[in-house]
Amino acid sequence: MIHKHAAKGLVAVLSATAMLSLAACSSGSSPTAAASADCTAYSQYGDLSGKTVSVFTSISADEEATPHIESYKDFEQCTGATIKYEGSKDFESQLPVRVEAGNAPDIAYIPQPGLVNTMVATGKSFPVSDLAIQNIDANYDPVWKDLVTVDGKVYATPVGANVKSFVWYSPKMFAEKGYTVPMTWDELIALSDKIAADNSGGVTKPWCAGIESGTATGWPATDWVEDLMLRVNGPEVYDQWVNHTIPFNDPKVVAAMDKAGSILKNPKYVNGGFGDVKTIATTAFADAGAPILDGTCFMHRQASFYQANWASFDENATIAEDGDIWAFYLPAMTTDTKPVLFAGEFAMAFADRPEVQAFQAYLASPEWSNAKAKATPNGGWLSANKGLDPNNLTKPFDKLSYEILTNPQAVLRFDGSDLMPSAVGAGSFWKGMTNWIALNQSSQKVADSIEKSWPSK
């Protein structure tokens, strides 16, 4: 869907309030800035009247696209620019074609840093401006800039984020059974054993899971391995694994896979509400947490974005610390460390016109993150921008996710499969983890097969 900005003109008579609001805009701002916006923070972008910036993303559904479109309004009003939004379900296949054909958008939201590298290799993308770098440095953990730095140049600004290190559960069910949220991995396993023993011989299990996702089947299992790589081996080894400075079948990787398998491949633990271990491979990831609401499952590991799924199971389910559904941080081996697996999107430019550079810089500002939060009344969106006021996040769970993502003690690492070559991260890794479940292949065999698929330089 393409958003067409409606031109706005000044009315003949302005109220005193409107006059004060307009006065807040510096002389560099658009003379047509709307009275509803405080334009002070936008003066740095200059007068962009008559300029247009096109934005291309994978977000095409109206309910998700509209908040993005609304979040650009202040920028449009204060600078005079027009932002044209286009979303497509075929974004990842269309973008490279459009770039090569000379029909690239001005800005594209890239969901994987690996794709950023691919686009840089085309020679048709542009590094971000100094103003954008200032915004990134001021508002984000350094890991966000590192992810999109190629040959010493920064090629994109952070947009959205999600936290992957979560376990969904029912606080009401826990309270009824006398269960408490685990703080360490050993406590998590002890809780799983307790739930299994309490429900021995029945259909209820400690865990429910699903990795079916069409052509992307297997990806939820890769998230399990990534989270366990961080917890078992630490961030340095995680980086070595992702960068392939250690092979995919290194013993440390196999150990992390086996640790994930101690839950996912344990018939005493899974698959509550669905069947045996193998049903994980055929259970749609979007549906996999549903058994928590009918009491046949107690825990489901999935990212913060899964919050949106609960209403589809039960529109009356309350998402709250004492409600029907909530989530706890997937524990580390000890309470001394707090590894956090996360993912997100980045805004990459394929034009270096001043208005494009200005809009890209704006997307890394606190003003945009706060505008986007306010424009998303149903929640489910998150930014890692440190200038985001958590009170603008409408859902309590989004606030919890933000606290975890911006915790100074958090050791942040981006989704590993999104950093690996696509032949692995979106290919053999997905397929290997599916075979790990569906065919009960060993961690060693799967790791060996993935290692053989790694592209040679």
C-alpha positions in Angstrom: 0.0 0.0 0.0 1.3 3.4 -1.0 0.7 6.3 1.4 0.1 9.6 -0.3 0.8 12.6 1.9 -2.0 15.2 1.8 -0.7 18.8 1.3 -1.4 21.0 4.2 -1.7 24.8 4.1 -2.0 27.4 6.8 -5.4 28.7 7.6 -6.1 32.4 7.3 -6.4 32.9 11.0 -4.3 31.0 13.6 -5.1 30.6 17.2 -2.6 31.9 19.8 -1.7 28.2 20.7 -1.1 27.4 17.0 1.1 30.5 16.6 3.2 29.5 19.6 3.6 26.0 18.2 4.7 27.3 14.8 7.2 29.6 16.5 8.8 26.6 18.1 9.9 25.5 14.6 13.2 27.1 13.6 13.7 29.1 10.5 15.0 25.9 8.8 11.7 24.1 9.2 8.9 24.1 6.7 6.7 27.1 6.6 3.7 24.8 6.3 4.5 22.9 9.5 1.2 21.9 11.2 0.2 23.6 14.4 -0.2 20.3 16.2 3.5 19.4 16.3 6.3 20.9 18.3 8.9 21.3 15.6 11.9 22.3 17.7 13.6 18.9 17.4 13.0 18.8 13.7 14.8 22.0 12.8 18.0 20.0 12.3 16.5 18.3 9.2 16.0 21.6 7.4 13.2 22.8 5.1 12.3 19.8 2.8 9.1 21.3 1.3 8.2 19.7 -2.0 10.6 16.7 -1.4 9.4 13.1 -1.4 11.0 10.0 0.2 9.8 6.5 -0.7 9.9 3.8 2.0 9.6 0.1 1.1 9.0 -2.6 3.8 7.8 -6.1 4.4 4.9 -4.7 6.5 1.9 -4.8 4.2 -1.1 -5.5 6.4 -3.1 -2.4 7.2 -3.2 -2.9 10.9 0.7 -3.0 11.0 1.4 -0.5 8.2 -0.9 2.3 9.5 1.1 2.9 12.7 4.2 3.3 10.6 2.5 5.8 8.3 1.1 7.7 11.2 4.6 7.8 12.9 5.9 9.9 10.0 3.3 12.7 10.4 5.3 15.0 12.6 8.3 14.8 10.3 6.1 15.6 7.3 4.4 18.5 9.1 7.6 20.0 10.5 9.9 19.6 7.4 7.4 19.8 4.6 8.5 16.4 3.2 6.2 13.7 1.9 6.8 10.1 2.9 5.4 7.5 0.5 5.0 4.1 2.2 4.9 0.8 0.3 4.6 -2.6 2.0 4.9 -6.0 0.3 4.8 -9.6 1.5 7.3 -10.3 -1.3 9.7 -7.7 0.0 12.8 -9.9 0.3 12.5 -11.2 -3.2 11.5 -7.9 -4.7 14.1 -5.6 -3.2 17.2 -7.1 -4.8 15.4 -7.2 -8.2 14.4 -3.5 -7.9 17.8 -2.5 -6.8 19.5 -4.2 -9.7 16.9 -2.8 -12.1 17.5 0.7 -11.0 14.1 1.0 -9.4 15.2 1.0 -5.8 13.2 2.7 -3.1 14.8 5.6 -1.3 14.7 3.7 2.0 14.1 0.0 2.7 13.5 -1.7 6.1 16.0 -4.6 6.1 15.2 -7.4 8.6 18.6 -9.1 8.5 22.1 -7.6 8.8 23.2 -10.3 6.3 20.9 -8.7 3.7 22.5 -5.3 4.5 25.8 -6.8 3.5 24.3 -8.2 0.4 22.9 -4.9 -0.6 26.2 -3.1 0.1 27.8 -5.5 -2.3 25.6 -4.3 -5.1 27.3 -0.9 -4.9 23.9 0.8 -5.0 23.4 1.6 -1.4 24.7 4.6 0.6 26.4 5.0 4.0 24.3 6.9 6.6 24.9 10.6 7.2 26.9 12.1 10.1 23.6 13.2 11.7 22.3 9.6 11.5 25.5 8.4 13.2 25.1 11.0 15.9 21.6 9.7 16.6 22.7 6.1 16.7 25.6 6.8 19.0 23.4 8.8 21.3 20.5 6.5 21.5 21.5 2.9 20.9 23.8 0.2 22.4 26.9 0.0 20.2 25.9 -3.5 19.0 23.3 -1.9 16.8 25.8 0.1 14.8 28.3 -2.8 14.7 25.7 -5.0 13.0 25.4 -2.7 10.0 29.0 -1.6 9.6 30.7 -2.8 6.5 34.4 -2.0 5.8 34.3 0.7 8.4 31.1 2.5 7.1 27.7 2.4 8.7 25.0 1.6 6.2 21.7 1.6 8.1 19.9 2.9 11.1 17.9 0.8 13.7 14.1 0.8 13.4 12.2 -1.8 15.3 13.3 -4.6 17.7 12.1 -7.7 19.4 13.4 -9.7 22.3 13.6 -13.4 21.7 14.7 -14.7 25.2 11.2 -15.2 26.6 9.2 -18.1 28.0 5.4 -17.6 27.9 3.4 -19.0 30.8 0.1 -18.6 32.7 0.6 -16.8 36.1 -2.8 -18.0 37.2 -1.9 -21.6 36.5 1.5 -21.2 38.2 -0.2 -19.8 41.3 -2.8 -22.5 41.4 -0.1 -25.2 41.2 2.4 -23.4 43.5 5.0 -23.1 40.8 7.4 -20.1 40.8 9.3 -18.5 38.0 12.8 -20.0 37.6 15.8 -17.7 37.9 18.5 -20.1 36.6 18.6 -22.9 34.0 18.8 -25.6 36.7 15.7 -24.1 38.3 14.0 -24.2 34.9 14.8 -27.9 34.5 13.7 -28.6 38.0 10.4 -26.9 37.3 10.0 -28.9 34.1 10.6 -32.1 36.1 8.1 -31.1 38.7 5.4 -30.4 36.1 6.1 -33.6 34.3 5.8 -35.6 37.5 2.6 -33.8 38.6 1.0 -34.8 35.2 2.6 -38.2 34.7 0.5 -40.3 32.3 -1.7 -37.4 31.2 -1.8 -35.2 28.1 -0.5 -32.2 29.9 3.2 -31.5 29.5 5.6 -28.8 30.8 6.3 -27.5 27.3 4.6 -26.9 24.0 6.4 -26.0 20.8 6.0 -25.7 17.0 8.4 -25.0 14.2 6.2 -25.3 11.1 6.4 -22.0 9.1 5.8 -22.8 5.5 9.0 -22.4 3.5 10.7 -21.1 6.6 9.9 -24.3 8.7 12.6 -24.8 11.3 13.4 -21.2 12.3 11.9 -21.4 15.8 14.3 -24.2 16.6 17.3 -22.2 15.5 16.3 -19.5 18.0 16.5 -22.2 20.8 20.0 -23.1 19.7 21.0 -19.4 19.5 19.7 -18.8 23.0 21.5 -21.8 24.4 24.7 -20.9 22.6 24.7 -17.7 24.5 23.9 -19.4 27.8 26.2 -22.4 27.5 29.2 -20.8 25.7 29.0 -17.0 26.2 29.0 -14.1 23.8 32.6 -14.5 22.5 32.0 -18.1 21.3 28.6 -17.1 20.0 30.3 -14.5 17.8 32.9 -17.0 16.6 30.1 -19.4 15.7 28.1 -16.8 13.8 31.3 -15.5 12.0 32.4 -19.1 11.3 35.7 -18.7 13.0 34.8 -21.9 14.6 33.0 -24.6 12.5 29.3 -25.1 12.9 30.0 -28.6 14.2 32.4 -27.5 16.9 31.9 -29.5 20.1 30.7 -26.3 21.8 27.9 -25.9 19.3 26.9 -29.5 19.6 26.8 -29.1 23.4 24.4 -26.1 23.0 22.2 -28.1 20.6 22.0 -31.0 23.1 21.1 -28.5 25.9 18.2 -27.3 23.8 17.3 -30.9 23.0 17.1 -31.6 26.8 13.8 -29.8 26.5 12.7 -30.0 22.9 13.5 -33.7 22.4 12.4 -34.9 25.9 9.2 -36.9 25.6 8.4 -36.2 29.2 8.5 -32.4 28.5 6.8 -32.1 25.1 4.5 -31.5 23.2 1.7 -30.5 25.5 -1.7 -30.2 23.7 -0.3 -31.7 20.4 1.3 -35.0 20.9 4.8 -36.4 20.9 8.2 -34.8 20.1 7.7 -35.2 16.3 4.5 -33.1 16.4 6.7 -30.1 17.0 7.8 -30.3 13.3 4.2 -30.1 12.1 2.8 -27.7 14.6 2.5 -24.1 13.2 4.7 -21.8 15.2 1.9 -19.3 15.4 -0.4 -21.8 17.1 2.2 -23.5 19.3 1.5 -21.6 22.5 -2.3 -22.0 22.5 -2.4 -25.1 24.8 -1.3 -22.9 27.7 -4.8 -21.4 27.7 -6.5 -24.8 28.0 -4.2 -26.1 30.6 -2.4 -28.8 28.6 0.9 -26.9 28.5 2.7 -24.7 31.0 5.5 -23.1 29.0 6.3 -21.9 25.5 9.5 -20.2 24.4 8.9 -17.5 21.9 9.8 -13.9 21.2 8.1 -10.7 22.4 6.2 -10.4 19.1 4.2 -13.5 20.1 2.1 -11.2 22.3 -0.1 -10.5 19.4 -1.1 -14.2 19.0 -2.9 -14.6 22.3 -6.0 -12.7 21.3 -6.4 -15.1 18.3 -6.7 -18.0 20.8 -8.9 -16.2 23.3 -9.8 -12.5 22.9 -10.6 -12.3 26.6 -7.2 -13.6 27.8 -5.5 -11.1 30.0 -1.8 -10.5 29.4 -0.5 -9.4 32.8 1.8 -10.4 35.5 -1.1 -11.9 37.4 -3.2 -12.7 34.4 -3.9 -15.6 32.0 -0.7 -15.0 30.1 2.7 -13.4 30.7 6.3 -14.2 30.0 9.5 -14.6 32.0 13.1 -14.1 30.9 14.7 -17.4 29.7 17.1 -18.0 32.5 20.9 -18.1 32.1 23.1 -20.7 33.7 23.6 -18.3 36.7 22.0 -15.1 37.8 25.4 -13.3 37.3 24.9 -13.0 33.5 22.0 -11.8 31.4 22.4 -12.8 27.8 19.6 -11.5 25.5 18.9 -12.8 22.0 17.2 -10.1 19.9 16.3 -9.2 16.4 15.1 -6.1 14.5 14.9 -4.1 11.4 17.2 -1.5 9.9 16.6 1.4 7.5 18.9 1.4 4.5 19.2 4.1 1.9 19.5 3.7 -1.9 19.7 7.4 -2.6 21.8 10.1 -1.0 19.6 13.1 -1.5 19.4 15.4 1.5 15.8 14.6 2.3 16.6 10.8 2.3 19.5 11.3 4.6 17.3 13.5 6.9 14.5 10.9 7.1 17.0 8.1 7.7 18.5 10.1 10.6 15.0 10.8 11.9 14.3 7.1 12.2 17.2 6.8 14.7 15.9 9.6 16.8 13.9 9.5 20.1 11.2 11.6 18.3 10.5 8.9 15.8 10.5 6.0 18.4 8.1 7.9 20.6 5.9 8.8 17.7 5.8 5.2 16.6 5.0 4.0 20.1 2.1 6.5 20.3 0.9 5.5 16.9 0.7 1.8 18.0 -2.2 1.8 20.5 -2.6 -2.0 20.4 1.0 -2.6 21.3 3.3 -5.3 19.9 6.0 -2.9 18.7 9.3 -2.2 20.3 12.4 0.0 19.8 15.8 -0.2 21.5 16.1 3.6 21.3 17.2 4.7 24.8 15.3 8.0 24.3 12.0 6.1 24.1 9.7 7.0 27.0 8.4 3.6 28.2 5.2 5.3 29.2 4.5 5.7 25.5 4.4 1.9 25.1 0.8 1.1 25.6 1.1 -2.6 26.7 2.8 -3.7 30.0 4.6 -6.5 28.2 6.1 -4.1 25.7 7.5 -2.1 28.7 9.0 -5.3 30.1 10.6 -6.1 26.8 12.0 -2.6 26.6 13.5 -2.9 30.1 15.2 -6.1 29.2 16.5 -4.8 25.9 17.9 -1.6 27.4 19.2 -3.1 30.7 22.8 -2.0 31.1 23.6 -5.5 32.4 22.2 -7.2 29.3 24.6 -9.0 26.9 22.9 -8.4 23.6 23.4 -10.6 20.6 21.5 -10.5 17.3 19.6 -13.5 15.9 22.5 -15.7 14.7 20.7 -17.3 11.7 20.0 -13.8 10.4 23.7 -13.0 10.5 24.9 -16.2 8.7 25.0 -16.6 4.9 21.5 -17.1 3.7 22.4 -20.6 2.4 22.9 -21.5 6.0 20.8 -19.1 8.1 17.7 -19.4 5.9 18.6 -22.8 4.4 20.5 -25.6 5.9 20.1 -24.4 9.5 16.3 -24.4 9.2 16.3 -27.7 7.4 18.7 -29.3 9.8 16.7 -28.3 12.8 13.6 -29.7 11.2 15.4 -33.1 10.7 16.6 -32.8 14.3 13.0 -33.0 15.4 11.1 -34.8 12.7 13.7 -37.5 12.0 15.3 -37.5 15.5 18.7 -36.8 13.9 21.4 -36.3 16.5 22.9 -32.9 17.2 26.2 -34.0 15.8 24.7 -35.3 12.5 22.8 -32.1 12.0 25.7 -29.9 12.9 27.9 -31.8 10.5 25.4 -31.4 7.6 25.1 -27.7 8.3 28.9 -27.3 8.4 29.2 -29.0 5.0 26.7 -26.4 3.6 28.7 -23.4 4.7 29.7 -21.4 1.5 33.4 -21.4 0.8 35.0 -18.0 0.4 
